[in-house]
Amino acid sequence: SSGDADHLTRIGLVPEVMEKAIDAAMAEQKLDGFIIPGANEVDALFHLGRTVCRRFERRLTALAEERPDPVVRKYANRLSDLFFALAVWSREPPEPEPDTP
């Protein structure tokens, strides 16, 4: 509802702001395979947050039949993407490949 959108805007949690944070976190990251959670404690916690957020998204989808709220659903989706981006960002940088003659 518009009240929910107004509240999210007031506290600065709008999908567009989160998308900028996602872009910044992923700017120098190279994903070339499956990400296994738990590279470090911070990474694991971000993945845990993402898991909880995805569960919340599924419940929102189930509730949408009774009270659809696309603003909150979009927010939840962007939040889980932000958790993923921060998890990737928090990982140790990969070791450079050794030069082989």
Summary of the structure (lengths in Angstrom):
residues: 101
radius of gyration: 16.8
end to end distance: 62.6
largest distance: 65.0
contacts: 229
relative contact order: 0.19
helix: 64%
strand: 0%
